[in-house]
Each structure stands twice: as structure tokens, then as C-alpha cells.
Amino acid sequence: MSNYNRRCFLTGAVGAAAAATQWLGSPGRAATLPNERIKVGQIGIGHNHASAKMATFRKLKDQYEVVGVVEPDPEWLKKRGNDPAYRDLTWMTEEQLLNTKGLAVVAVETDVCDLVSTAARCLDAGMHLHLDKPGGESLEAFEKVLDTAERKSLTVQMGYMYRNNPAVQFCLNAVRQGWLGDVFEVHSAMSRLDGAPYRRWLSQFRGGAMYIFGCHLIDLLVAMMGKPETVTPFQRQTLPEPAGLHDNGLAVLEYPRATATVRTSVIEVEGYKRRQFVVCGTEGTIEIQPLEPPQLRLALSRPRDSFQSGYQEVALPPMPGRYDDQLIELARIVRGDMANPYPPGHDRMVQEVLLAASGYPPE
């Protein structure tokens, strides 16, 4: 089993992305001094990632000061308001939070249907954002959010947690350094098994499982390969209830010399453990399966750095937490210490490809 130096190798991955743009978030109205903790609040507890995000903000005490949380929906308060992540926090109205002196960042963690409209109000108030995924069913509405952020020099960090996964960063950097030669094939899958309540919730979205889960994989594909020439969706319903739910889907992304497939479902037994991202090139292959906790196998036609030819397992550094590195990165962007490695142009492209892959008609 081979090891790699996480700091050096991953710094190269971030550096390559950052070099592509000089777009920087800047504190603007909600100014934060370099050595001060960043004041952050959360709007919404309805997103499935909401409590874990809040727990991570509270964990990162050297970086953030949590000022409060907002949830106007009594049903969500009843379901999730007693989660330990929110213990002893101040519950506020949205108006109270956005008018909190010194507030710099808002984590938008509403139910998915309310993400983009909430983000727009936060940007109007001059806040940097951690905006959970996906970016809405309207490309135009999402683009307006990104345009507002650019105009106001505010950061929008999308909640795609695999961006900071060490296996994914290893893969992206290996591709950028040419270790795999010319990439000609990518297989990716992100599935799970869900019951009737989740299926009913999911049925409100035309894109179904692909819309909710495929966004993570498409984010990585666009970061690695750019915008595809064509996107072809294959949406299916396997189980009969509720009517119209696309509970499994396949999207084929075509590039000039490569194809990529994205598969998602909510009907796969132990699907979480088979989540994968496999990249095949003319000089090597990387297999990541599962994505969490990440396991990576590397095949090379010739030695690269400290890795030998043939197949080998790559020992990955432990992750401090699913969202730790991403939210630390957000703090650095807000302070102006680094460029956003996933700037608005990237997020626009991801959303456009996602909607096409999910079967939405062009706007």
C-alpha cells in the first residue's frame, strides 16, 4: 500500500484550480479582521445536511462564531429543532439574523425547494454564502444568484462535500498532472435505498434521484473535464409509487474523445457502499469506491512519483470530518487568503449540465 503527502499533493490540486481564476471573495459590508472569528448564522434546518453543517461550524471554534439559527417552519422545528447541533443556540427570525452586527457568512440549509430564493435574500443583505445543493430547478434563477454575488464581490460556496474528499482531490490532481494520460472513460454512481416518506418528498422534483444526488458527481466531472459537448438523460421509474418519481437514472456525458456516465438511484440495496468514481485514461486508472470513507486504487502503465506501475492501493489520510476542510476553506476565501477554487463560472456550468442530465428542458 502506497502513501502520499497530503499537504503537498493536495496543495497542487487546489493551486491548479485557483490558478484558473483570480476571482476572490471579499468581505464587503460584513467586514472581518484577519485574526477575528467569522460570525456565521444558519437559515433553515430542513436540508438533510443542515445539522451536520451546524455541528461543524460549532466544532471549528477557531474559525467561526455561530450567532444564531433560523427556521420559520413549525414542522421542521418539531422534527429537527431538538437536534444536539442546535443546543443552546439562539433561534432568530431571518430579519434578526441578517441584521446581526458583524455577521459575515450565512449557511443556507433550507429544504431544497427554498435554497435559491433564500440565498438571493442573503446576498441582497451583503452576506457570503455556504449554499447547500443543488442549485434549484431554474438555471435562470441560479444564475441571478451568482451574478449578484459577483457584482457584490461575495462568495457563494456550494455544498458539494466531495470537493474536499482526499481521494477525489488525489484523482483530480493526478489527472491534471497527466498521470492517467488521456482520459477516455469515467464511471460514476451515487445511490442509496430509501422508503416511502423520502420517495414522496423526492417526487416533487422532476429530476428525481439524478437531480438530488447526481449533482455531486457532475460537479467533479466538470472540474476534471469541463463542459461536455452533449448530455443525454435516461430517466426511469422502477417502483410504482409515487407516480412520476424518477427513482433511478443514467446520464451520458459526451466529450470529443471521452464519455462519462452518471448513475443514481434511491432503490439500491447497500447503494451507499457502492458509490464510486472511476477514471480511465490511456496511461492509468483510478478507482474510488466507496466515496465515503474513501478507498482508492491506482493503476499505472509506468511509475509516477512514489507509485509503481500496475495496480496498488493508495493509503489516504483520515478526514477530520465530512465538512471540516470545506468550511475551513470558506473561512480562508472570505478573509481573502485564497481564491475560490470553484468560482461562479464553474458553478454555472455544473448547474446547466445537472439540469440537462436530470431531464429538464433548456430555458
Buried (B, 14 or more C-beta within 10 A) or exposed (E): EEEBEBEEBBBBBBBBBBEEBEBBBBBBEBEBEEEEBBBBBBBBBBBBBBBBBBBBBBBBEEBBBBBBBBBEBEEBBEEBBEBEBBEEBBEBEBEBBBEBEEBBBBBBBBBBEBBBEBBBBBBEBBBBBBBBBBBBBBBEBBBBBBEBBBEBEBBBBBBBBBBBBBBBBBBBBBBBBEBBBEBBEBBBBBBBEBEEEBBEBBBBBBBBBBBBBBBBBBBBBBBBBEBBEEBEBBBEBEEEEBEEBBBBBBBBBEBEEBBBBBBBBBBBEEBEBBBBBBBBBEBBBBBBBBBBEBBBBBBBBEEBEEBEEEEBEBEBBEBEBBBBBBBBBBBBBBBEEBBBBBBBEBBBBBBBBBBBBBBBEEE
